């Protein structure tokens, strides 16, 4: 069934990709930074890394995919017509053709080589920034994110998803958090990603970020946000029963507004260190079983 599903969905995915490539998919962004109806393709790029990813997809991957799909489809149509029982009553007994076998090995290798060069360049570009203006540390827990600002006094806070019953007008279900990550635009920001219990994944599609959060290991990437606005992401690793309830909410503001927010945040969060053994974490750990119990043991 899996093969049949892929066979049926492949043409739909190809059509969606072509529409997005042609600009017909509507890479739209809602006024509040959230998703929009009938959106196809990537979210609008909000960082240089996302712009590079979009370029790589639109001008490298999609043309290659298009050529391959068109060529294979034309070949299949020709074979069905040319070698039908009516036109070819006596089928050939040929089993090998050296030239064809060399070609169908060499040509894909050449395509992979063509894809590999810009791909490696993109990986290095997204890896880290040499000179960062500030650092943000994100820690994944079951099932929420904790954030620390090492360059601004080291204050930290937890960000829980806003429950359905507490949603205010304009807030997005499963996406808004009680505390938003506030970051300045036009700033090279080093992102340090880790976890305290199980594997998580820090993903912000509009910024081209998707990095695993591994317990006992700190992974690094970077971001430079182009425009002010609200951007959403989620944990993209199957981390337990609350996996779908640990969103990421980032508010990008001007540098002046960020400094004002930092002054307020230092007073609000610096004196209150997040309690990893609070009631919500204990309840989540009990619901998750042995894997969730690691939360209470992991601490900071």
N, C-alpha and C positions, 0 to 999 in steps of 0.2 A: 504493500500500500504506500510505503514511503516513496518508492520510486515513481509510482503512478502520480502521487501528489506533486512531486517535483516536476514531472513531465507536464502536468496540467498548469502549474503555477509559473513555470519558466517563461512562457510567452507573455503572461500578464506582467511579470517583473520586467521583461524586456520592453514592453510597450510603456510601462511607467517610467523606466529609465530614459527612453527616447523622449517622452513628453517633458520630463524634467530637464533633459539636455537642451531641448528646443525652447525652454522657458514657458511651456504650456502647463506645467505642473503647478505653477504658482508658488514659488518660494516666498510665501507671505509670512509676515510676522504680525501677530495681534498687537494692538496698542499697548497692552500690558505685558508683552513678552511671552504670552502663552501660545499654545497651539491653536491652529485654525482648522475649520472644517475643510475637508477635501484636499488637504495638503499632500503633495507628492514630492518626494525627493528630500534633500537635506533641509535643515533649518537654515535661515539666512546666516551667513558667516559673521561672527561677532569678534573674531580675533584673527591675527595673521596666520596662525596655524590652521584654523578652519578655512580660511581663504585658500591656502595651499592644498588642503584636502579636496576642496571643491574643484580646484583647477586640475588636480591629478585625476579625479573621477571623470570630469567633463571632457578633458582633452587627451587623456591617455586610455583609461579603462573603457569608457563607453565607445569610442571609435573602434578599439580592438574587438570588443564584444560584438559590436554591430557588424563588422567585417566577417567575423567568424560565423555568426548566426545566419547572415545572408548567404555566405558561401556554402555552408552545410545544407541550408534549406534548398538552395538552387541545385546542389549536387543530388540531394534526395529526389527532388522532382524530376531531374533528368534521368536518374537511374530507374525510377518507377516507369517513366515513359519509354526509355530506350530499351530496357531489358524486361518489358512485360512479356507475358507468355505469347501474346499475339505477334509481337515484333521479334521475339527471340525464342522460337519454339525449341531450338537445340541449344541449351545453355552451355557455356564454356566450362571446361574442367580445370581452368587455371587456378592455382592455389597461392602462388607467390609472384610478386613483381618487385624486383630489387629497387628500381628507381622510385616507385611509389612509397615503399617502406622507408627509404632514406629520406624522402621528402616529408612524410608525416611524422618523422622524428626530428628532423632538422628545423622545420618551420616553427613548430611550437617552442622549441628551444630558443630560436631567435626572438619570438614574441615575448617569452619570459625574460630574456635579456633586456629587451627594450623597456619592459615594465619595471625591471629591477632597478635600473639606474635612477629614475626619478623617485622610485619608492624608497630607496636607501637615503636619498637626499632629504625626503620628507621626514623619515624616521629620525634622522640626526637633527633636523630643524625643530622637531617637536620634543626632543629629548630634554634639553635644559637650556637656560639662558646664562651666559657667562657673567654678566653683571646685572644683578637683580636690584630693583629699587626697594622691594619689601618682600617679606615671606609670609605665607599663610600655611598653617599645618592643619590638615583634616584627618580626623581619626574616626574610623567606622566602628560602631558598636551595634549590638542587637537591641533595637533596630532604630537607630538614629545616628546622626553625625555630631561630632564635637569639633570645635574650631579653636585654634590658638593663633594669636598675633605676636610672634616672638620679638618683632622689631618695634612694638608699640607697648612695651611694658609687660608682655607675656600674658595678658588677660585671655581668658578662654570662656566659652559658653557652649551649651548643648542646643541643638536645633531639632525639635520634635515636629512631626507632621501635625497639622491642625486637625483634630477630629471632626467628623461630619457635623456633630451637634454644636460645635463651636465656630463653624465657618461664618464669617461676616460677608456682607454683600461685596462682590467683586473678588473674593478669594477663590482659589482654585482647589477643588477637591483632589486629594492625593498629591498635591504639588506644593501648596503653601506650608510654611513652617512658622513656629511661634517666634523664632529668632532667625532673621535673614543674615546671610553673609554679605557684608558691605565691603566693596572694593572700589578703588579709584580707577577712572579711565586713563588711557594713555600712560600707563605705568607697567614696567616689566615686573611681574609678580612671580616669585618662585613658589611652587606648590609642592608641599611635602605630604605624601599620602601614606597612611598606615592604618592598622586595625588593632584592636585589643582583644578580640575573641576568635572570630572566624574570618574567612575570606570575604571581603566586600569589593566593590568596584566603584570608583568615583567617576561619574560620567556626566559631562555637560556638553550635549551635542552641538549647541550653537557656538561653542568655543573650541570644538575639535578636541575635547579631552575625554579620555576613557582610560583610566589607569587603575590597576588592581591595588587594593589595600590589603596588605599581608601582615598578619601578626608577627612581631619581632623583626620586621623589615620596613625601611622607609624608602618608598619610591618617589622619584622626583620628576616633575615636568614644569611647565611655565605657561603663563597666559598674559596677553596684553589686550585689554578690552577696548574695542574701538569706539563704542557709543554707550551713552547712559541708557539705563533701562533695567528691566527685571528679566532674569534668565533662569530657566528651570532645568533640573537634571534629576537623576535617580540612581540608586544603587543598581548596578547591572550585573551583579553576581548573585546566584541563588544561595542566599545566606541563611535561610531558615523560614519559619512560618510568617514572620513579619517582613519578609523581603520587599514586598510591594508597598510598604508603609514607611520608607526612609528616604524621602525626597531631598533634593538639594535646591535651595532658593538663594540666588545671588542678586543683589542690588548693586548695579554699577552707577556710581555718582561722580561728580566732579571732584578734583583734588581738594578744593576748599571745603566742600560738603563732607568729604571723607575725614578731614582733620577735625571738623566739628563733631562728627559721629564718634571718632576715636576718643575725644575728650569725655564725651558722655559715657561711652562704653567702659572706659577705664574706671570710672566711678561705680558703674552699675555691676560690672562683672569681676573686677580685680579682687574685691574683698570676699567674693563668694565663689569658692572653687566648686565646680560641678561634682555632685555626689553620685559616684558610680553605683552605690548600693541603695539608691532610693527605691521607693515602692514600685515605680513603673518598670525599672530594670528587673527587680525581683520577680514581678509578675510575668514579664516576658521570658525570663530564664526558666521559671516553672513551666510555662506553656511550651517552651522549646525542648525541654528534657535535658539530657547530659550536655549537648552542645551549647545550649543556652546558659547552663550553670557556669560556664567559663567566664561570663560577663562579670559576675560578682567577684570571682577570684582574680580577674585580670587587673582590676583597679585602674590606675593610670599607666 
